[in-house]
Amino acid sequence: MAALFICNNQLLTPSAIFASMPKIGLAEDDLKIASLIKTGLEENGYAVTIVTDGQLALETFHLIAPDLVILDIMMPGLNGIEVCRQLKASNKKLPVLMLTALGSIDDKVTGLNAGADDYLVKPFHFKELLARIAALLRRYEPQDIEVNNHLLSFEDITLDTSSKEVQRAGIPITLTAKEFTLLELFLRNPNRLLSRQYIAENAWDVNFDTGTNVIDVYVNFLRNKIEKGFGRKLIHTKINMGYILK
């Protein structure tokens, strides 16, 4: 039976957490590997549904409509190649990452020809898995914000990537370069929980030390400038998980 794993926090309702987290469907029959992947992904702001055979993967993923699917090739019942082929037949825009011990060129070609968007061979570095997931989600990300050439907007706040001007409710707001980059990242990811790791990789250097509190400090700087004196908060904290613009 499929098991749904959600990060719980006593200060937040499980349903609220799940609604804001990108959903990943993981089809992997090795429960030890699946558990390690689940734990790592949840620590980075994802909600994970695990299934252990191909047929159940098809049924479950059609039901929960994940934002991305990770498929092992060697599974009981339908193999990952066939699952990928059927998932893509019903939803071409569903990102699929093949995760397998089979690493020959022919194996990769077979997976890609079935519709897979990317291919990662075991064993792998977890940071590489995170990077590939982030890249696939950006590629297929629905545009929930208004994009007019160089203009990004959400609610009553606008950001011009060309002139570097920011306004809220028509009032100009002066930001530093780092605050501007941070706000642009939030505006390009509305209603999506951004982990500190994700923010670090996209607004700071990829090797940024996430053990420091610099990200939290800059989020507070940004909040003071775009929220103080206005009616509603836009950037919300998910305890131990990250931040979300909503």
Backbone bond lengths (Angstrom), bond angles and torsions (degrees), N, CA, C in turn:
res aa  C-N    CA-C-N  psi(-1)  N-CA   C-N-CA  omega(-1)  CA-C   N-CA-C  phi
1 M - - - 1.463 - - 1.525 109.32 -
2 A 1.332 116.98 140.52 1.449 120.51 178.75 1.517 110.24 -65.64
3 A 1.313 116.06 141.51 1.454 120.74 178.18 1.513 109.10 -116.49
4 L 1.319 116.11 129.21 1.452 121.53 -179.39 1.511 108.14 -98.64
5 F 1.337 118.10 120.66 1.451 122.11 -178.73 1.515 109.32 -111.36
6 I 1.318 116.68 125.05 1.449 121.36 -179.11 1.518 108.90 -129.08
7 C 1.335 117.53 135.86 1.450 119.98 174.96 1.515 109.14 -68.01
8 N 1.330 117.21 124.51 1.452 121.23 179.28 1.517 111.09 -105.81
9 N 1.311 116.08 146.85 1.454 122.05 174.80 1.511 107.05 -143.48
10 Q 1.310 117.22 132.35 1.451 119.75 -173.07 1.524 113.27 -64.50
11 L 1.329 117.13 -17.21 1.452 119.29 -179.93 1.527 112.35 -86.93
12 L 1.347 116.86 -9.78 1.459 121.69 -176.81 1.517 109.39 -130.26
13 T 1.309 117.37 145.84 1.458 120.21 177.10 1.519 108.94 -75.61
14 P 1.315 118.40 142.83 1.473 120.81 178.92 1.512 112.87 -56.32
15 S 1.319 117.89 -38.68 1.464 120.36 -178.17 1.516 111.27 -65.60
16 A 1.338 116.46 -36.66 1.467 119.73 179.87 1.514 110.68 -69.16
17 I 1.342 116.72 -39.13 1.454 120.55 178.41 1.521 110.14 -64.06
18 F 1.331 116.14 -48.82 1.460 120.92 -176.50 1.517 111.66 -61.11
19 A 1.343 116.83 -39.77 1.460 120.52 -176.67 1.519 111.85 -63.38
20 S 1.346 117.54 -29.25 1.456 120.93 -175.39 1.520 113.00 -94.55
21 M 1.322 118.24 -7.22 1.457 121.56 -175.41 1.530 111.04 -98.46
22 P 1.344 117.87 133.90 1.458 118.85 174.03 1.537 109.70 -58.35
23 K 1.338 116.34 136.13 1.466 121.20 -175.78 1.522 110.66 -97.04
24 I 1.323 115.08 130.31 1.457 120.98 178.85 1.520 109.64 -120.38
25 G 1.327 116.55 129.41 1.445 122.24 173.73 1.521 109.26 -95.74
26 L 1.322 117.00 125.06 1.464 121.71 -177.41 1.523 109.62 -118.25
27 A 1.320 117.24 116.37 1.463 122.72 176.30 1.516 108.42 -105.51
28 E 1.331 116.54 105.31 1.461 122.87 -175.54 1.520 108.41 -151.98
29 D 1.343 116.99 122.43 1.460 119.24 -176.30 1.527 113.69 -86.51
30 D 1.331 117.69 -9.43 1.462 121.49 174.02 1.531 107.77 -88.37
31 L 1.337 116.27 103.52 1.457 120.24 -173.48 1.526 112.87 -64.87
32 K 1.319 117.71 -29.09 1.466 119.97 178.22 1.521 110.43 -66.32
33 I 1.329 115.80 -46.46 1.467 120.29 178.08 1.521 110.45 -64.83
34 A 1.343 115.86 -44.41 1.459 120.16 -179.63 1.522 111.57 -59.57
35 S 1.334 116.42 -41.79 1.458 120.65 -179.40 1.525 111.63 -64.94
36 L 1.340 116.44 -40.56 1.466 120.16 178.56 1.525 111.23 -64.64
37 I 1.334 115.96 -42.73 1.464 119.72 179.13 1.522 110.19 -64.96
38 K 1.330 116.71 -44.82 1.464 121.09 179.48 1.523 111.59 -56.98
39 T 1.327 115.78 -48.79 1.462 120.28 -178.30 1.522 111.24 -60.40
40 G 1.322 116.27 -45.71 1.457 119.93 -179.68 1.515 113.10 -64.82
41 L 1.335 116.77 -40.25 1.464 120.16 -179.55 1.522 111.40 -69.23
42 E 1.323 117.09 -40.42 1.461 119.84 179.17 1.524 111.02 -64.57
43 E 1.333 116.96 -34.98 1.460 120.43 177.10 1.522 111.55 -66.58
44 N 1.317 117.06 -17.16 1.461 121.62 179.25 1.520 112.67 -109.02
45 G 1.329 117.17 19.50 1.453 120.59 170.04 1.507 117.17 91.03
46 Y 1.332 118.16 19.28 1.457 121.22 178.84 1.536 110.49 -110.14
47 A 1.317 116.10 152.04 1.464 122.04 171.05 1.527 107.59 -102.87
48 V 1.329 116.78 134.08 1.468 120.33 -171.19 1.517 111.35 -123.00
49 T 1.323 115.91 131.17 1.452 122.74 171.80 1.528 108.05 -111.39
50 I 1.333 116.44 123.54 1.465 121.24 -177.36 1.528 110.76 -105.37
51 V 1.337 116.46 135.18 1.463 122.83 169.83 1.519 107.62 -130.36
52 T 1.325 116.48 157.27 1.468 119.73 -172.49 1.515 114.63 -117.55
53 D 1.332 118.83 4.33 1.469 119.79 173.64 1.517 109.83 -147.50
54 G 1.334 115.48 160.49 1.447 121.08 -171.80 1.514 115.24 -65.00
55 Q 1.319 118.01 -44.65 1.454 120.61 -179.11 1.517 111.71 -62.63
56 L 1.338 115.50 -42.44 1.460 120.00 178.20 1.527 110.99 -66.10
57 A 1.327 116.30 -32.32 1.459 120.22 176.90 1.526 110.66 -60.87
58 L 1.330 116.17 -47.07 1.468 119.61 178.80 1.530 111.56 -58.72
59 E 1.324 116.17 -48.59 1.461 120.60 -177.30 1.525 111.31 -64.31
60 T 1.329 116.59 -45.26 1.458 120.78 -175.93 1.523 111.93 -69.89
61 F 1.310 117.17 -43.89 1.458 119.96 -176.29 1.521 111.99 -70.87
62 H 1.321 117.49 -31.12 1.468 119.18 173.21 1.525 109.95 -65.61
63 L 1.321 116.63 -32.95 1.468 121.40 -177.78 1.519 112.53 -75.59
64 I 1.343 117.94 -45.59 1.470 120.47 -173.10 1.520 113.83 -91.66
65 A 1.332 118.18 -13.09 1.467 122.90 179.49 1.529 112.28 50.64
66 P 1.339 118.17 67.32 1.462 120.66 -179.10 1.521 111.92 -68.57
67 D 1.327 116.14 161.55 1.461 121.32 177.43 1.522 111.13 -81.29
68 L 1.327 116.49 -21.32 1.463 121.61 -179.90 1.525 108.07 -158.82
69 V 1.338 115.98 149.04 1.460 121.17 -179.46 1.525 109.58 -123.85
70 I 1.335 115.83 135.32 1.459 122.86 173.06 1.525 107.37 -111.54
71 L 1.317 117.23 123.97 1.459 121.74 -174.82 1.521 111.42 -121.80
72 D 1.337 116.14 127.64 1.458 120.87 166.76 1.535 107.28 -81.55
73 I 1.319 117.48 145.20 1.465 119.26 -178.69 1.524 111.54 -76.83
74 M 1.321 117.03 -47.80 1.463 120.85 -175.34 1.524 110.21 -87.22
75 M 1.349 115.75 99.36 1.463 121.69 -179.85 1.522 109.77 -136.68
76 P 1.335 117.73 155.30 1.466 120.52 173.31 1.515 110.67 -61.70
77 G 1.309 116.58 153.18 1.458 119.98 -179.79 1.513 109.80 72.48
78 L 1.313 117.21 -130.17 1.460 120.99 176.84 1.515 110.04 -70.86
79 N 1.331 117.30 137.90 1.460 118.45 175.64 1.532 110.40 -80.93
80 G 1.337 115.67 170.31 1.455 120.63 -175.80 1.515 113.74 -61.78
81 I 1.323 117.05 -31.73 1.466 120.89 179.43 1.524 110.18 -62.45
82 E 1.334 116.76 -47.64 1.460 120.59 -179.02 1.527 111.30 -68.73
83 V 1.332 116.43 -38.11 1.474 119.57 177.00 1.524 110.11 -61.10
84 C 1.337 115.60 -44.63 1.463 119.99 178.35 1.520 111.14 -60.10
85 R 1.312 116.46 -45.24 1.458 121.02 -178.35 1.529 111.35 -60.02
86 Q 1.333 116.97 -43.29 1.463 120.36 -178.70 1.521 112.19 -73.42
87 L 1.334 117.31 -37.11 1.461 119.79 177.33 1.522 111.12 -64.10
88 K 1.314 116.45 -43.06 1.464 120.53 -179.67 1.526 111.97 -69.71
89 A 1.328 116.44 -28.82 1.465 119.66 178.41 1.521 110.97 -65.29
90 S 1.333 116.43 -31.91 1.464 119.96 -178.82 1.528 112.62 -94.90
91 N 1.331 117.15 -19.67 1.469 120.39 -179.83 1.527 109.22 -153.41
92 K 1.323 116.23 93.85 1.460 120.69 -176.46 1.526 112.68 -65.78
93 K 1.328 116.68 -22.49 1.461 120.13 -176.23 1.528 113.44 -89.99
94 L 1.329 117.46 1.84 1.461 120.28 177.97 1.523 109.43 -76.48
95 P 1.342 119.41 117.92 1.471 120.70 178.62 1.525 110.66 -68.68
96 V 1.325 116.90 132.46 1.461 122.19 -179.82 1.532 109.20 -126.59
97 L 1.329 115.46 125.60 1.452 122.20 176.66 1.522 108.46 -113.60
98 M 1.327 116.88 120.64 1.450 121.31 177.70 1.523 109.06 -84.95
99 L 1.328 115.82 130.35 1.461 122.51 -178.63 1.524 107.47 -125.56
100 T 1.340 117.44 111.60 1.459 118.58 -170.67 1.517 112.38 -155.38
101 A 1.322 115.63 160.60 1.464 121.71 175.45 1.523 111.01 -82.97
102 L 1.334 117.22 -10.99 1.465 120.99 -179.64 1.522 108.84 -81.70
103 G 1.327 116.46 116.68 1.454 118.50 -171.73 1.513 116.13 -121.52
104 S 1.333 118.60 9.85 1.461 119.28 179.78 1.520 110.69 -74.20
105 I 1.331 115.11 161.52 1.464 120.67 179.15 1.522 110.46 -59.29
106 D 1.330 117.33 -41.92 1.460 120.79 -179.22 1.529 110.81 -62.56
107 D 1.331 116.54 -39.90 1.460 119.73 178.70 1.528 110.56 -62.53
108 K 1.326 115.88 -43.28 1.465 119.70 -179.78 1.520 110.99 -65.22
109 V 1.307 116.57 -43.19 1.465 120.30 179.79 1.525 110.44 -61.55
110 T 1.338 116.65 -41.67 1.469 120.23 178.91 1.526 110.89 -60.57
111 G 1.318 116.52 -44.69 1.461 120.28 179.34 1.514 112.49 -64.85
112 L 1.328 116.85 -43.82 1.461 120.38 179.85 1.522 111.40 -67.27
113 N 1.327 117.41 -36.94 1.458 120.42 177.33 1.523 112.26 -66.75
114 A 1.333 116.58 -24.08 1.466 120.67 177.42 1.523 111.41 -78.64
115 G 1.338 116.64 -7.53 1.458 120.22 177.11 1.512 114.66 114.57
116 A 1.346 117.60 -0.70 1.463 119.70 -179.91 1.525 110.16 -61.85
117 D 1.326 115.76 144.48 1.466 120.82 -179.62 1.526 112.08 -91.71
118 D 1.327 116.83 -24.86 1.458 120.42 -179.15 1.525 108.73 -154.86
119 Y 1.334 116.15 167.12 1.454 121.61 -171.56 1.516 107.78 -145.22
120 L 1.340 118.28 124.77 1.453 122.57 179.33 1.518 108.98 -128.20
121 V 1.328 116.22 127.60 1.461 121.79 -175.13 1.528 110.51 -96.35
122 K 1.337 115.96 134.02 1.457 121.28 173.91 1.530 109.72 -75.76
123 P 1.337 117.23 145.20 1.468 128.52 -7.24 1.527 110.46 -75.44
124 F 1.319 117.24 157.17 1.459 121.00 -176.58 1.524 109.14 -140.37
125 H 1.325 114.92 161.68 1.459 120.70 173.82 1.525 107.97 -85.54
126 F 1.333 115.80 133.08 1.466 118.62 -175.53 1.523 111.82 -62.87
127 K 1.331 117.88 -32.83 1.465 120.44 178.45 1.522 110.37 -61.35
128 E 1.342 117.05 -34.11 1.462 119.54 178.15 1.525 110.43 -69.36
129 L 1.330 116.70 -39.07 1.466 119.51 176.78 1.525 110.02 -61.09
130 L 1.324 117.91 -45.28 1.467 121.61 178.61 1.528 111.00 -59.73
131 A 1.320 116.43 -42.98 1.460 119.96 -178.91 1.522 111.56 -64.93
132 R 1.315 116.86 -40.32 1.467 120.05 179.64 1.530 111.46 -68.55
133 I 1.325 116.38 -39.41 1.466 120.06 176.79 1.521 110.36 -61.92
134 A 1.325 116.61 -46.91 1.467 120.50 -179.75 1.526 111.07 -60.48
135 A 1.331 116.50 -41.29 1.468 120.33 -179.83 1.525 111.37 -64.84
136 L 1.332 117.18 -42.03 1.461 120.40 179.50 1.527 111.71 -66.75
137 L 1.322 117.15 -40.48 1.458 120.06 179.07 1.524 111.18 -65.40
138 R 1.324 116.98 -37.81 1.471 119.25 177.05 1.525 110.21 -65.79
139 R 1.325 117.09 -37.84 1.468 120.76 -177.44 1.527 111.63 -63.73
140 Y 1.338 116.25 -38.72 1.464 120.63 -175.16 1.528 112.91 -104.28
141 E 1.326 116.65 7.32 1.460 120.95 -173.73 1.517 112.05 -62.36
142 P 1.363 118.66 127.69 1.456 120.59 175.29 1.514 110.22 -68.94
143 Q 1.300 117.31 146.61 1.453 121.55 -179.49 1.526 110.33 -88.13
144 D 1.343 115.95 96.31 1.453 121.52 178.08 1.514 112.17 -89.48
145 I 1.344 117.07 -0.86 1.447 120.72 179.18 1.522 108.70 -115.19
146 E 1.321 115.90 159.99 1.442 121.02 178.04 1.521 108.51 -82.87
147 V 1.321 116.51 123.80 1.446 120.85 178.50 1.531 108.26 -119.30
148 N 1.324 116.28 114.79 1.455 121.52 179.81 1.517 107.46 -123.00
149 N 1.325 116.16 88.85 1.447 122.14 -172.95 1.521 110.18 59.47
150 H 1.322 117.07 -99.26 1.454 121.19 -176.68 1.528 112.44 -107.99
151 L 1.328 117.80 15.80 1.464 120.83 -176.86 1.530 110.83 -108.26
152 L 1.331 116.41 124.34 1.462 122.95 175.01 1.514 108.46 -111.73
153 S 1.337 116.75 139.95 1.458 118.65 179.62 1.515 111.03 -145.82
154 F 1.323 114.89 151.56 1.456 122.73 176.19 1.519 106.93 -154.23
155 E 1.355 116.18 127.73 1.468 120.09 -174.78 1.533 107.93 54.20
156 D 1.356 117.82 -123.20 1.461 120.72 -177.01 1.524 112.82 -106.95
157 I 1.344 116.07 17.86 1.459 119.51 179.54 1.527 109.63 -110.66
158 T 1.333 116.47 138.58 1.462 121.53 179.80 1.528 109.11 -130.59
159 L 1.322 114.50 149.34 1.464 121.54 179.14 1.520 107.97 -136.91
160 D 1.307 115.95 128.48 1.460 122.40 178.81 1.526 108.51 -104.32
161 T 1.338 116.95 110.80 1.456 120.05 -176.59 1.523 112.70 -71.64
162 S 1.326 117.21 -15.78 1.458 121.21 -179.74 1.528 111.23 -87.06
163 S 1.324 116.64 -53.26 1.461 120.67 -178.25 1.523 113.24 -86.37
164 K 1.359 116.15 -10.49 1.470 122.84 -178.68 1.532 111.83 64.22
165 E 1.324 116.56 28.71 1.463 121.30 178.75 1.519 110.48 -97.89
166 V 1.315 115.26 142.37 1.464 122.25 178.77 1.517 108.62 -128.02
167 Q 1.329 115.67 137.09 1.463 120.78 177.19 1.524 109.54 -136.86
168 R 1.325 115.03 148.60 1.456 119.84 168.80 1.521 107.86 -130.79
169 A 1.308 116.11 125.12 1.470 122.90 -176.45 1.528 110.09 53.50
170 G 1.338 116.02 35.91 1.459 121.13 177.82 1.511 114.77 81.55
171 I 1.324 117.72 -0.55 1.462 121.95 -178.70 1.534 109.19 -97.66
172 P 1.352 117.87 123.58 1.470 120.26 179.61 1.528 111.89 -63.53
173 I 1.335 116.13 141.13 1.460 122.60 178.48 1.525 107.98 -126.76
174 T 1.325 116.18 128.40 1.456 121.37 -179.95 1.525 109.80 -94.41
175 L 1.352 115.87 123.62 1.454 121.64 -179.59 1.528 110.43 -120.98
176 T 1.320 115.69 152.04 1.460 119.85 170.35 1.529 108.51 -74.27
177 A 1.327 116.57 169.93 1.464 120.33 -178.67 1.528 110.94 -60.17
178 K 1.329 117.60 -42.27 1.463 120.26 -178.60 1.525 111.17 -70.16
179 E 1.338 117.66 -38.87 1.465 120.94 177.03 1.521 110.37 -63.47
180 F 1.335 116.81 -38.95 1.464 121.07 178.22 1.522 110.51 -62.93
181 T 1.331 116.80 -46.09 1.465 121.35 179.04 1.530 110.56 -60.58
182 L 1.319 116.18 -41.72 1.463 121.12 -179.72 1.527 110.87 -65.15
183 L 1.325 117.34 -44.27 1.464 120.24 178.94 1.522 110.82 -64.67
184 E 1.325 117.25 -40.65 1.466 120.15 178.26 1.525 110.73 -60.39
185 L 1.336 116.91 -39.15 1.463 120.80 178.24 1.525 111.13 -62.38
186 F 1.326 116.81 -43.19 1.465 120.09 177.88 1.532 111.07 -65.07
187 L 1.321 117.41 -41.44 1.459 120.72 -178.00 1.529 112.26 -67.55
188 R 1.307 116.68 -27.33 1.462 120.11 177.38 1.534 111.92 -83.91
189 N 1.332 116.20 -5.73 1.465 121.02 -179.37 1.525 111.21 -135.43
190 P 1.339 118.62 54.99 1.464 119.57 -178.03 1.521 112.07 -68.07
191 N 1.328 115.73 147.31 1.471 122.01 177.60 1.526 112.49 59.31
192 R 1.326 116.38 24.89 1.460 121.24 179.07 1.526 108.89 -125.80
193 L 1.320 116.43 129.85 1.461 121.02 178.02 1.521 109.52 -70.86
194 L 1.340 116.32 123.44 1.453 121.88 178.82 1.528 108.80 -107.23
195 S 1.308 116.49 117.61 1.467 120.23 177.61 1.525 109.15 -72.07
196 R 1.320 116.90 161.33 1.464 120.76 176.91 1.524 110.45 -61.96
197 Q 1.329 116.64 -35.13 1.463 120.44 177.26 1.530 110.63 -62.02
198 Y 1.334 116.72 -44.00 1.464 120.89 179.98 1.527 110.28 -64.00
199 I 1.340 116.69 -44.33 1.463 121.15 179.23 1.525 110.02 -61.92
200 A 1.328 116.10 -42.77 1.463 120.27 -179.29 1.522 110.94 -60.92
201 E 1.335 116.80 -43.34 1.462 120.92 -176.16 1.519 112.38 -72.62
202 N 1.335 117.65 -24.85 1.460 120.22 -174.74 1.523 114.85 -106.87
203 A 1.333 117.84 -19.24 1.462 120.32 179.20 1.521 111.98 -116.64
204 W 1.327 116.37 -14.37 1.460 122.00 177.03 1.519 108.38 -124.76
205 D 1.324 115.83 -178.12 1.461 119.72 175.41 1.516 110.01 -63.70
206 V 1.327 117.08 146.47 1.462 121.37 -176.89 1.517 111.77 -59.87
207 N 1.345 117.18 -25.72 1.465 121.43 -179.54 1.522 112.29 -95.63
208 F 1.325 116.38 17.54 1.463 121.04 -179.59 1.528 111.07 -58.58
209 D 1.334 116.31 138.80 1.465 122.03 -179.27 1.522 109.24 -79.51
210 T 1.331 116.83 103.06 1.458 120.82 -177.61 1.521 112.33 -75.65
211 G 1.338 117.30 -1.36 1.451 119.54 176.66 1.514 112.55 -76.75
212 T 1.343 117.44 -12.62 1.456 120.49 178.08 1.532 109.72 -86.82
213 N 1.340 116.09 171.81 1.462 120.48 179.94 1.521 112.33 -104.12
214 V 1.340 116.56 18.86 1.461 120.17 -176.78 1.528 111.45 -60.55
215 I 1.337 117.40 -39.88 1.468 120.09 179.93 1.518 110.26 -61.43
216 D 1.329 117.24 -45.08 1.462 120.85 179.72 1.527 111.24 -62.75
217 V 1.322 116.02 -38.93 1.468 120.60 179.12 1.526 110.72 -62.49
218 Y 1.345 116.10 -45.81 1.463 119.19 -178.14 1.526 112.23 -71.17
219 V 1.327 117.73 -32.78 1.463 119.63 174.78 1.529 109.32 -62.87
220 N 1.320 117.44 -39.77 1.465 120.73 177.86 1.523 111.39 -66.82
221 F 1.354 117.25 -39.55 1.458 120.35 174.83 1.534 110.11 -57.36
222 L 1.339 115.23 -47.06 1.460 120.48 -178.29 1.521 110.98 -64.48
223 R 1.316 117.18 -43.39 1.457 120.73 178.36 1.527 111.54 -57.63
224 N 1.323 116.59 -45.43 1.462 120.18 -178.44 1.521 111.84 -58.67
225 K 1.333 115.69 -33.10 1.462 118.87 -176.71 1.526 113.33 -84.40
226 I 1.345 117.85 -34.70 1.464 118.55 -175.12 1.530 113.25 -101.46
227 E 1.345 117.21 -6.51 1.467 119.16 -177.08 1.528 113.20 -118.97
228 K 1.319 117.92 -31.61 1.459 120.64 -176.72 1.521 110.73 -64.13
229 G 1.328 116.15 123.09 1.452 120.96 -179.46 1.515 114.47 90.71
230 F 1.339 116.41 -4.70 1.463 120.55 178.15 1.531 109.78 -106.81
231 G 1.304 116.21 164.70 1.463 120.97 -170.63 1.518 115.46 -70.41
232 R 1.336 117.42 -39.42 1.471 119.44 -171.99 1.511 111.54 -127.73
233 K 1.338 115.21 145.77 1.449 120.89 171.98 1.525 109.11 -75.99
234 L 1.313 116.04 145.23 1.460 120.78 179.22 1.523 111.69 -113.24
235 I 1.316 118.38 -37.29 1.463 121.98 -178.00 1.528 108.69 -99.23
236 H 1.324 116.00 120.08 1.458 121.66 -175.64 1.528 110.15 -115.33
237 T 1.333 115.41 147.05 1.458 121.80 -179.95 1.520 110.85 -95.10
238 K 1.314 116.91 132.84 1.459 122.58 168.21 1.525 106.15 -106.21
239 I 1.316 116.55 111.10 1.451 122.24 -172.19 1.532 111.37 -51.94
240 N 1.332 115.65 127.54 1.469 123.55 177.35 1.533 113.29 64.16
241 M 1.331 116.97 12.31 1.465 118.60 -176.18 1.527 112.56 -126.37
242 G 1.324 118.56 -39.22 1.454 120.11 -179.07 1.512 111.95 147.53
243 Y 1.344 115.37 -149.50 1.464 121.63 -174.89 1.531 109.86 -132.52
244 I 1.332 115.22 155.11 1.461 120.12 179.66 1.526 110.07 -143.17
245 L 1.325 116.48 135.34 1.466 122.57 175.12 1.516 107.35 -91.83
246 K 1.335 116.44 115.67 1.461 119.28 179.16 1.521 110.80 -155.32
